Amino acid sequence: MSRITLPFFDQSGQYIRMHVSKRWLAGLALGVFSLSAQADITVHDIEGRDVTLEKPAEHIVLAEGRQLIALSLLDKDPVHWLLGWGSDMKRSPELYDIYHRRAPELDDLPIVGDGPGPGSISVEKIISMNPDAVVLSRSQIPVSQGQELMHQLDAAGIPVVFIDFATDPLDDTVPSLRALGTLLGREDQAERYIRFYEKKRQAVLDRVRQESKADKPTVMIETHAGMSECCNSPGQGSFDYFAKRLGVENIGADVLKGKSGRIDPEYVLTRDPDVYIATGGGYLRRVNGLVLGPEVSESEARQSLEHILERPLIGHLSAVENGRVHGLYHHLINTPLNILVLEQMAKWSYPDLFQDIDAQKTLEEINEHYISDPFKGTLWVDLDK
């Protein structure tokens, strides 16, 4: 057996020589490298679960395809992380096209699910892909409903991490992005955007607290405006959390105890809100609803806003007469870009207090410094007074 001589010093400092086999030395090196490679990472997810992996994930499955937007804040090539994803992104062509232009391979990316609820997810397909981790959205699959799904993935040795940007966006965005950054070994990128996000958020909320008002403005939010006659509205959660933090009253939350629902036209007329905010997107073009979003021109957005105001009920609101009518791209609320929603809602609710707030400038900062694929187009619009 081949042997080599290594120099050592004993505890007294005396120089000695040790003869060891090359096999022993190789084994020692292998052990050191193995210990280094097996340095565990722990991801603290949005459900308060600690998920341990031997190393950062290299290939993942996104059960909700829309979470690609969060990935694009962590990496200039977000698609390369994906082995499979949910189909929801493809149902929003204006979002899908942003990423498809640079990554046409998205067309061939396997679909693992097509809707909310654990029954919509193909566990067998995910297991066959053997990803390093699966990222689930709490608003899509609450952990209480996903126990069997998690059990099956755990049995296959596939970790599950929950994130969420939809239920309580203002509070859940930071921990969700932090969990995703830890999972992928992109902590620095995550923390960079988090610092930007928290600074912008605090600037708005601090001013609201300092300028507390006895009379809260009332706001009506009509979601997916123009899809049907009046009125789809958010109830508890999501948009309502923004309203509460801004100190405004979302009239839908007073009568809707769920996340969203339909409010009665007579109720809307009775409340006669100070501010009317409609949400929409490219998906409403086919029904002549409110059209906003990436690649949408300002003229098309404004024309679609004016069109939905022609409905008998909405046209008679005081908000219309006072020029306090606004349109917002619906999909902003469910992404880490929801800071834009906060800024716009603040300015629309308190136009005098937030004259200097410029969501367009914030968007330009995100496009230039943080996100892989810029969001361009008309993401909000005001009624032309």
Secondary structure, 3 states (H helix, E strand, C coil): CCEEEEEEECCCCCEEEEEEEHHHHHHHHHHHHHHHHCCCEEEECCCCCEEEECCCCCCEEECCHHHHHHHCCCCCCHHHHEEEEEHHHHHCHHHHHHHHCCCHHHHHCCEEECCCCHHHECHHHHHHHCCCEEEEECCCCCCCCCHHHHHHHHHCCCCEEEECCCCCHHHHHHHHHHHHHHHHCCHHHHHHHHHHHHHHHHHHHHHHHHCCCCCCCEEEEECCCCCCCCCEEECCCCHHHHHHHHCCEEHHHHCCCCCEEECCHHHHHHHCCCEEEEEECHHHHHHCCCCCEECCCHHHHHHHHHHHCCCHHHHCCHHHHCCCEEEEEHHHCCCHHHHHHHHHHHHHHCCCCCCCCCHHHHHHHHHHHCCCCCCCEECEEECCC
